[in-house]
Amino acid sequence: MLMRFSDFDRSSWEENHQFYDTCLLPFTGLTGRESPLEMAAALERLRDMLDLIEKPFQGRIVTYPAVQYTGKGYIDLINEICRNVKSNGFQYVIVATADIKASGQEIVESDLVLSLPDISASEKIGVNPAVGERILQMWKGEN
């Protein structure tokens, strides 16, 4: 079962939180200048990317609410969220974005940044296997 933050109540979290060591933080990267159709398309692309992460690793990853907008200070905000999530018991934080070029050099508090534009440009094996491989490398301490 895919686990999102809203799927837990107090007792289920207290009973099972030790099995969920990884937080997935989606980042849409909207600016507010998009039309409703463009926003819907961006959210669909992000949903499709999250499927590449959530489905194969269900039972270990909890998806948090997305950071929707970019703008002044958004990197600091994402770094702060990553720090806070880790202080709340998650060992790993993955930031995932379908449209924005982002890296671990900017989002230093995350353990892995999965930026679809960067993955698509750099991987010869395809996006789906590359995403899974990068997550496994993170868990093994190889990234």
C-alpha positions, 0 to 999 in steps of 0.5 A, spaced: 500 500 500 502 506 498 503 511 504 502 518 504 502 522 510 494 522 511 494 515 511 496 514 518 492 515 524 496 516 531 496 509 533 498 506 526 504 511 526 506 509 533 506 502 531 509 502 524 513 508 524 520 504 524 518 501 518 518 508 514 525 511 514 524 515 508 520 521 506 518 523 499 518 530 498 514 532 491 516 539 488 512 541 483 515 548 481 510 552 479 510 560 479 503 562 479 504 564 471 501 558 469 494 557 466 490 552 469 491 547 463 499 548 464 498 547 472 494 540 471 499 538 466 505 539 471 501 536 477 500 530 472 507 529 470 509 530 478 504 524 479 507 520 474 514 521 477 512 519 484 509 513 481 516 511 479 518 512 486 512 510 491 510 503 487 516 499 487 518 502 494 511 502 498 512 500 505 518 504 506 517 511 503 512 516 506 510 521 501 509 528 504 505 534 501 508 537 495 512 544 495 508 547 490 511 553 488 518 556 486 520 563 487 525 567 492 528 563 497 524 556 495 531 552 496 532 555 503 525 553 504 526 546 501 532 545 505 528 547 512 523 542 510 528 536 509 531 538 516 525 538 520 523 532 517 529 528 519 529 531 526 522 528 526 525 521 525 526 520 518 533 517 516 532 519 508 529 525 505 528 524 497 526 531 493 522 529 487 521 534 481 518 532 474 519 539 471 525 543 475 532 542 474 535 541 481 540 538 485 543 535 491 548 541 491 543 546 492 538 542 496 544 540 501 539 537 506 536 532 502 539 525 501 537 525 494 534 529 489 530 526 483 530 531 478 526 528 471 530 533 467 537 531 469 535 524 469 532 524 462 538 528 460 544 523 463 541 516 463 542 511 458 538 506 461 531 510 461 528 514 467 524 508 470 530 504 472 535 510 473 530 512 479 530 505 482 537 505 482 539 512 485 534 510 491 537 503 492 544 507 492 542 512 497 540 507 501 546 503 501 550 509 502 553 509 495 551 516 492 
